[in-house]
Amino acid sequence: MQIRVYYEDTDFSGIVYHASYLRFMERGRTNHLRLMGAEQHTLFEQAHDETPGFAFVVRSMQIDFLKPARMDDVLNIVTWPVAVKGASITLAQEVRRDHQLLVKAEVRVAFISEGRAQPIPKSLRELMKADLE
């Protein structure tokens, strides 16, 4: 997924502010589901039938900032699954400018319902696992 860096994404020196990468990667995770053929609205409706009141929450994130991006750069956000478990999904993500790696992260997302971890609905778990094969 491509993102252009705008003024609002940068600090006073024109370098991308570290928290902006979190927004970029959130969009990348959402887009990853879409590229896999999952319409989020439909997916959420199906999951709601199985597990009312569910949500995905970021449980942990390890992130390495390797090189800066600057205003007007076009960045590629690359996302792929690393592991799909009962109640969580671990995704790897990279932010690249052309072929240059700027940021890399590993994100564990938990599936919760009513404030507690719950097994990921079968339809969603199968969809995510299909991308691992």
C-alpha positions in Angstrom: 0.0 0.0 0.0 1.4 3.4 -0.9 1.2 6.5 1.3 2.4 10.0 0.6 3.9 11.9 3.5 2.2 15.2 4.1 3.2 18.1 6.3 0.9 16.9 9.1 2.9 13.6 9.3 6.1 15.4 10.1 7.8 17.2 13.0 9.1 20.8 12.8 12.2 19.6 10.7 10.1 17.9 8.0 11.0 14.4 9.1 8.1 11.9 9.7 7.1 12.0 13.4 7.4 8.5 15.0 3.7 8.2 15.8 2.8 8.8 12.2 4.3 5.4 11.3 1.8 3.8 13.7 -1.1 5.4 11.7 0.6 4.3 8.4 0.9 0.7 9.7 -2.7 0.6 11.0 -3.9 1.5 7.5 -1.6 -1.2 6.1 -3.1 -3.8 8.4 -6.6 -2.7 7.3 -5.6 -2.7 3.7 -4.0 -6.2 4.1 -7.4 -7.6 5.0 -9.0 -5.9 2.0 -6.4 -7.2 -0.4 -7.0 -10.7 0.9 -10.6 -10.3 -0.2 -12.1 -9.5 3.1 -14.7 -6.7 3.0 -14.3 -5.4 6.6 -17.9 -4.5 6.9 -19.1 -8.0 5.9 -16.3 -9.6 8.0 -17.3 -7.7 11.0 -21.0 -8.6 10.6 -20.1 -12.3 10.3 -17.8 -12.1 13.3 -20.5 -10.2 15.3 -22.9 -13.1 14.8 -20.3 -15.6 16.3 -18.9 -13.3 19.0 -21.1 -10.2 19.8 -19.2 -7.1 21.1 -15.9 -8.2 19.6 -12.9 -6.0 18.8 -9.3 -6.3 17.6 -6.8 -4.6 19.8 -3.1 -4.2 19.4 -1.6 -6.3 22.2 2.1 -5.7 21.5 4.3 -4.1 19.0 8.0 -4.2 18.5 9.3 -1.5 16.1 12.6 -0.5 14.8 13.1 3.0 13.2 16.0 2.5 10.8 16.0 5.6 8.5 13.9 8.7 8.3 11.2 9.5 5.8 10.5 13.1 4.8 7.7 15.3 3.6 6.5 14.4 0.1 8.1 10.9 0.2 6.0 8.1 -1.2 6.1 5.1 1.2 5.2 1.5 0.7 3.6 -0.2 3.7 4.1 -4.0 3.4 2.2 -6.3 5.7 2.1 -10.1 6.0 1.0 -12.6 8.7 3.6 -14.4 10.8 1.4 -16.5 13.0 -2.3 -17.1 13.5 -3.2 -18.5 16.9 -6.5 -19.1 18.8 -7.0 -15.5 20.0 -4.3 -13.5 18.3 -2.6 -12.8 15.0 1.0 -11.7 14.6 1.8 -9.6 11.6 5.1 -8.3 10.2 5.2 -4.9 8.7 7.7 -2.8 6.8 7.7 0.8 5.7 9.9 1.3 2.6 10.8 4.2 0.3 11.5 2.5 -3.0 13.7 -0.5 -2.0 15.1 1.2 1.1 13.8 -0.2 4.5 12.9 2.6 6.8 10.9 1.0 9.6 10.1 -2.6 10.5 7.7 -3.9 13.1 6.0 -7.0 14.4 2.5 -6.5 15.7 0.4 -8.9 17.8 -3.3 -8.2 17.5 -5.7 -9.8 20.0 -9.3 -10.7 19.4 -11.5 -9.7 22.4 -15.1 -9.8 23.3 -16.6 -8.2 26.4 -13.1 -7.2 27.5 -11.6 -10.7 27.4 -9.5 -12.5 24.8 -11.7 -14.9 22.8 -10.9 -17.3 20.0 -10.9 -15.7 16.6 -14.0 -16.7 14.6 -13.3 -19.6 12.3 -14.0 -17.7 9.0 -11.5 -15.0 9.9 -8.9 -17.4 11.2 -9.0 -19.5 8.0 -8.8 -16.3 5.9 -5.6 -15.2 7.8 -4.1 -18.7 7.7 -4.6 -19.0 4.0 -2.1 -16.1 3.5 0.5 -18.1 5.5 0.4 -21.1 3.1 
